[in-house]
């Protein structure tokens, strides 16, 4: 902590929480990846025909085959998957009667904002995390992992961007490890990583005692600078050279993570990230528009009752700001 002495107490506290969140996430990710290795041998085979479809989306300028000092780090929400994982998870928990309709309305509003505005608003993301923590408090970690498998099939599987998945597969084919990096709970992120055949996931670590959630976080949500800290901690533990690694994200909030690596990619970028990436000649990929978006098939809103009202409100708010 001595290196943080020049910061104000408030900034020092925020930085310490980011470091704590990042280190906790890296530790959880390495532990879960060991468990995933055995499962990957059985489940990492693509369905017949899927490899051919993905190759149409792939533009292989990188990675370098056999470079074991390199790895790839992928943001999840709107980079690998359309929408936000925490909101899809909330829908699944509501279906299983974990909470009431008024809480579903809040989740739906947040998801509508995310999809229409295309922005990771820190306040909305924090509110979603707080909602999720209060909902899972007292439940067993193993229970949420099992439910996460079901929710992936119900709400997430069809929302994976084929183009981004092909990029991840290129790293795997080159013999490199591939990690998700997300503000979503690490347990849910791990489920998604396993189902996609990836190495593992860095995610927000919720405190648990005796396998039961306490309703508190370890550090803070893995968002913004905390993601960069998690990647840095994992790279150190894995013996990686960040200058040879790649990172992929849609959000300007992830510029700290993208700036860590030698091969940053802007995927489906928001306006700020697009500008920032173009100024620095970073590679860009956009799977939302033109022929590729038509092939992926972007769904209309999130498909639960309160989303229609939330979407209308977001559109009205956007118009007022013009």
Helices and strands as residue ranges (DSSP letters): G 2-4, H 9-43, H 50-57, E 71-75, H 85-95, H 101-117, H 122-136, H 141-151, I 152-156, G 157-159, H 162-173, E 177-185, H 186-195, E 200-204, E 206-209, E 212-217, H 225-238, G 242-244, E 246-249, G 252-254, H 255-260, E 263-267, H 271-279, E 283-285, H 290-296, H 307-321
